[in-house]
Amino acid sequence: MSDTPAIESKSIDWIPLDERRGKPSTLFPLWFMSNANLTTLATGMVGAALGASLLVSLLAIVSGVAVGTVFTAFHSAQGPQLGLPQMIQSRAQFGYRGVVIICAVVVFSIVGFNVFNQILAADVLTLTTGADLRELWFVVITGLALALAIYGYHWIHRFQTWLTWLFLATFGVFTVAALIGSQIDDSQFGFGGFTWAAFLVQFGAAAAYALGWAPYVSDYSRYLPPQTSPRKALFHTYAGVFVGATWLMALGALVAALFAGVSPIEAVKQAADGILPGSGTWLLVAALPGLVTVITVNIYAASLELITMVDSFRAVRPTRRLRIIACSVIAAAGLLGSSFSSGDFLANFGSFLVVLLYLLVPWTSVNLVDYYLVRRGRYAVREIFIPRGSVYGTWGWRGLAAYLIGIVAMVPFVVTVWYTGPIAAAMGGVDVALFVGLLVSAAAYVLMARSLDLDAEISKAEADSRDHGVEAVSFSGRVAPVET
């Protein structure tokens, strides 16, 4: 532990080679615990709230998480290769200032997630202590999460690894006991009353939850050595997200089938007490650290997005002090949001996830197509930090146009509580906007990227490598040799 710095100093700057360390296997516990929490469990109850049986919910959960995690995992593999935060790398597609639009969407989504995380954590404290001190609980939860976020990258990884063992010792036992001891109605294992609307809402919620990590997943792999195998980084990230999200969402669907109409917290408590009287309280207490650290993961990442936004219009020095201030601002935003929140948790959370999916799909499509198909992982790192006159431009019209085209193309296919697109309505409320957005944005970007001068970019990357010691990287996972 002595080699772990007290407080991280890096933020949006490139991670030098002499500070790179770690193994891709550390990504599994990080992303497993980031998903193994009560907010994920609540996501698995969305389908049941619309009348889906346990079997239908499980099919929607597994398929939704499987699809959403694909994109998240491929983004994670970019971190070791570039040594940059995800949104800084996105300047290559959207421009030095254009990326601010995407950053704003990401900050909105992260703060939104933290509002829901804090509501659940406060509900746990209220239920377990019997003290209805909601505002105080919000402050305590935010303070703990902020402190860990300030310590930064390496400490977050360590805490998530430790909490993995705590989770396995508590929720692992609870899951096995629930599967053995629960009496579930036979109708829950059939397709009676099946509706595409309920299936697709649960599918979309699961996919959006897994995809929600994509805009900042490489923030947590950027300290790994550039020699790290992209396939291993991808595998451990995929496995962590998929196992954690599927497990907890499936558990949520199970307790929803057992206790229809009950809040996520109360459902877990009743299920545990039914197995061993009095164990529900202790199980919820054991779940609290997981909620706190996922809030931490979000605060840390959103602080990088916030600094990126500021830096895009006024250059800043990425100091430790600036990162602490940015973390504090994001934490305060989540605290205010949770303090003023009201309404039904599941209804609001389900709607939030659907909107999040619509906003993130075109971005992930453009970013991945650019990285793996267009530029093939070769970027001039120094150029990404040049405000004007860089090879990537101030406003990346190709990326922004492809993003907007994807959003517009999805509108006729969307299904929300506020609006249903005409094509979706004609299809009986079936929501396929996810697939439309992915394909249209990717196709639009590939067509527009044909006008890029990639040879000039590669020459610039190689020149940076020779003149400044910044590596020109490729998807091979190896650092291009620096000529001396």
N, C-alpha and C positions, 0 to 999 in steps of 0.2 A: 504493500500500500504506500510505501515511502516514495515510489516513483510517480505517484498521482499528485499533480499540483493542487494546492489548496483551493484556489479559485481560477477557473479557466480565463485566459485572456483573449483567445481567438473568438471571432464572430463571423463576419462576412469575408475575411481575408483568406487567401490560399494557405493551406496547411503545408509547411515545409517538410521535406523528406525526413529530416532528422527528428521530427516530432510524430512521425507515423509509427504506429505500433498496434498490436492486437491481432486477433484471428477472426475470420468470418463467422466462426461458431458462436462468438459472443453476440451475434445478431439474433440468434434464436431466443434466448431468455429475455432480451430487451423487447422484442416484438410479441413474444408470447404473453408477458405480463402486461404490456400495453393494451392487450385485448382481453386478458383474463380478469375482468372486473365487472361490477354490477351494471355499468352503463351498457356494456355489451350484452349482458343478460337481458336487460330491458329491451334491447333491439330485437331479440328473439321472440318477444311477446307481441310484436306489432301485428303479425298475421293472425294470431289467435283473437286479438281484439276485433278483427274484421270477420270472424267466424271460421277461420281455417282450422282444420283438424291438426292434430299433432303430426301426422304423417305428411300432410301437405306443407306444414310449416318447416319440417325437417328437410324436405326436398328443396324448398325455396331457399332455405338457409345455406345448405351445402353448395348448391349451384351458384347462389349469389356470392358467397365468400370466395368460392373457387375462381369466379370471373374477376371480381374486384381485386383480389390479391395478385393476379398475374401482373397487372400494371404497377402496383406498388413494388413488387419484387424487382421488376426490370429497372425501375427508377433507383432502387437501392444499389444495384450493381454499378451505377455511375459514380457513386461517392468515392471509392478507392481510386478509380482511374483519374478523376479530376481534382480531388482534394478541395472541392468547393461546395458551399451550400446549394441546395437544389434551385432556389430562385435566382441566385447569382448566375448559375449555369444557364438558366432560362433566358438571360439577356441575349444569348446567341440566337434565339428564335424570335424574341419579342422586342429586342432593342434595349439600350441602356435605360431609357425612361419608359418605354412601352411595357416593360415587365411590371411596372407599378400597378397596372390594371389587374394582373394575375395575383400579385402580392395582396392587394386589397381584398380580393375574393378569399384568399387563403386565410388572412387574418380574421375576416368575418367568420369563416367556418370554424377556425380554431377557438375563438372566443365563444362561439355558440356551443361547441362541444364542452368547453369548460363550464359554461353556465349549467348545462345538464349534469355534468359530473359533480359539481358543487351542490346542486339540489339533492342529488342522491346521497352524497356524503353527509350533508346536514340532516337529511331524513334518518340516516343510520344513527347518527349521534343522538337525535331526538328520541328515537325509538329505544335505543339501548340504555340511555341515561335517564330517560323520563323527564328530562328538562327541555322544555320548548323554548330554546334560546337560539332561534334560527339565525339571527344576524351575527351573534357571537360565533356560532359554528362556522359561518361563512368566513369570518375573519381568521379564525384559527386554521381552517383548512387552507385558505389562500396563503397565510404566512408560512406554513410548513412547506407547501409546494414551491413557493417563491424562493425559500432558502436553498432548497436542493437545486432549483434551476440556476441560481446564481453560482453555486459551486460548479455546475456545468457538466459537460459531456462525459468525462470519465466516471464521475461519481454517480451520474444517472445510470450508466451501464452497470456499475457495481450494485446499486440498490435493486435494480430490476432482476439481477441474478440471484441476490439473496431472497427476494420476495417470491421468486419462482418456487423455492423449496417450501416456504410458508404456505403458498397456495396449494401445492400438491398435498401437503399434510392436512389441510383443512377441507378445501373444496373437492379435492380428490376423493377423500373418504366420504364426504357428503354425497357426491355424485354416484358412487358405487352403492351406497345405502339407499339412495332415492330410487335407483333403477331396480334394486332388489325388492324394496319394501312398498313401492307405490302401487296403488290399485287404480288403474286407468281404465276408463270406459272403453269397450271394444270399438265404439264408433270413432274413437280418436285415431284408429289405425286404418281407416278407410278413406275413400274419396267422396263420401256422402256430403252433399251440399257444396261441392267444389265450385269455386268461382275463380276465373282468371284474375279478377281484380285483387282478391285477397292474396293469391299466390304471388302476383307480380309486385304488390306493395311490399310483401316480405322479402321477395327476391331483390327488389330495388334497395330496400333498407340495408340488407346484408351486403350487397355489392358496394353501396355508397360508404358504408362503415369501413369496409376493407380498403376501398379506394381512397378514403379520406386521409390516409397516411401518405399517399403518393407525393404531395407537394413538398414534403419535408423528410421523407424517409432517408434520403442520402445524406441529410445533415448528420445522421447518426452512424454513417459508415465512412465519412470523409477523412477520419483519422487513421483508417486502415492503410497499410502499405500499398503502393500502386501495383506491386507484384501480386496482390490478392486476386485469386481466380474469380472472374465475374460470375462464373457458374456457381461457385460455392457461396458467394455473397447473395446471389439470387435465391439459391436453395434454402439457406438458413433463414433469410427474411421471409420467404414464402411459407416455410414450415412453421415459423413462429406465429405469423399472422393467422394462417389458416387453422392451425391447431387451437390457438387461444380463442379466436373468434367463433369458430364452429362449436367448440366445446361449450362456451358460455351462452351462445345464442340457442343452442340445442337445449341446454339446461333451462333457459328462459321459456322456451316453448313447452317444456315438460311441466314446469310449475304453473304456467298459464293454463295448461290442460287440467291440472289438478285443482286450481283455485281461480276459476274464471272471474274476471272483474275486479281482482285484488291488485293493489299496487305492487311493483316489483319487490320492494323491500319487505312488505308484509307477506308476500307469497313465499319468499325464501325463508322467512322466519317460521311461518306455519309449516312448511315442508320439513324443515329441520326439527322443529319441536314434535312433529308427528312421528319422527324416527326415534329421537331421544329427547324427552321433555327437558326444556331449558337450554338445549344446544343452539337454538336459533339465535339467541343474543350473542353468544360467543362466535358463531360463524360470521355474523355481520361485523363484529369488532375486528375479526381477522381479515375481512374484506376492505376495511378502511385504508390501510397502507397502499393497496393497489389503486384505489381511487385517487389518493393524494399524488402518487407518482405519475399517473397518467395525466393529471393536471400539470405536473412538472414538465413532462415530455412536451406538452402543448405550449406551455409558457416559453420554454427554451426555444422551440422552433419558431413561434410567432415573433419572438424578439428579433430573430435574424431577418424575418420578412419585414418587420418594422424598420430596422436599420437600413435594409436594402431600399425601402421606399424613400427614406430621407436622403440617403446617399445618391439616389438617382437624380435628385434635383439640386442637392448641395453636398459636395464632397465632404465626408467625415473621416476622421481617423478612428478605425475600429479598435478602440481601447477597451480595457476591462470595465472602466467606469461607464462607458457608453452602453455596454452590454447589460450591466446591472440596471441602468436607468430604463432601458428598453424592456427588460424582464418585468420591472416594477410597473410600467405602464400597462403591459398586457395583463398582468395579474390584477391590477386595479379595474380594468375593463371587465374582466370576468366576474370580479366581486360585485361591481355595480349591476351587471346584467342579472346575476343570480338574486341580488337583493330586491330588484324590481320585477322579477318574473312572477307570473301567475298562470292559472289555467291547468288543464289536464296534462300531466307529464307525457304519457305515451302519445297522445294526439299531436302535441306540439313537436315532440321529438321525431315522430314518423314523418311529419311534413317537412321538418328541417332537413332530414336526411335525403328526401326526394329532391328538394331544391339544390342541395349540395352536390348531388350526383349530376344534375343537369349542368351546373357551373364548372365542375372539374373535368368532365369527360372530354370536351374539346381541347383543353390544355394538355391533358395526359397524352392524347392522341398526337398532337403536334410535337410535343417534347420527345416522345419515344420514337416517332418516325424520323425526326431530325437526327437523334443520337445514333440509332441503329441502322437506318437506311440511307439517309442523305449524307450526313457528315461522318458517319461510321466512327464516332467517338473521338475524332481529331478536332481539337479546338486550340486556338491561340489564346492561352490563359491570360496573358497580359492585356490583350485587346479587350477582354471582357470588362476590364476596369478603366477603360478610357472613355470619358463622357462623349466626346465629339471626334469624328474622323476615324473611328475604328472600323474594322472590316465588318462589324456586326451592326453598326448604325445606332442612332439615337432612338428611332422608332422602327422596330422590325415589322414593316408593313405586311410581309408574307405571313408571319406567325399571327399577328393581330387579325388580319383578314380571314385566315383559316379558322381562327377561334370564333369570330363573329359569324362566319358562314355556318359553322357547326351548331352554334346556338340557334340561329334562325331556322336551320333545317330541322331541329328537334321540336320546335314549337307546335307544329300540327300533330305531333305524336305524344305530347306530354299529358300526364294525368296527375292533377293535384286537387286539393280540397277547394282551391280557388278557381281553377280553370282546367278544362279538358279540351285538348286540341281536336279539330274536326275529324282528322283521320283516326285518332284514338277512339273518338266517340262512335265512328262508323264501324270500328272493330270491336265494339262492345266494351270499351273501357280498358282494352289491352295496351299496356305501356311498353313500347319498344324504342323509346327515344334514346336510350343508352346506346343501342347498336347503330342507330342512324347517326348520332353525333360522332361516334368513333370513326365510322367509315367516311362520312362526308368531310370531316376535318382533316383526316389523313390524306384523302384523295386531293383535296384542295391544296394542302401544303406541298405535297409531292409535285403537283403540277406547277405551282408557283416557284418552288425551289429549283426548277430546271434553269432558271436565269442566274443562279448563284455562281460566282467565280470561285469554285472550291479549290482550284489549283493555287490561286493567290492566297487563300486562307491557309492552306497547308504550308506554303512557302513562308508565310508569316509565323506560323507555329514553330517551324524548324529554325527560323532566325531567332525567335525568342529563346529557344532551347540553347542555341550556340552563344548568344550574346548576354543572356541574363540568367541562365541556369534553370529556367522554367521548363519542365519537361513537356514534350509534345507526346500526347498519349494516344493510344489506340485501343480498340476493344480486345486486342490480343491479351491484354492484362500485363503487358511488359512496358517498361519505360523506354522510349526511344533513346538510343545512345546519344550522349552529349559530346560533340566534337570539341577537342581541345587543341 
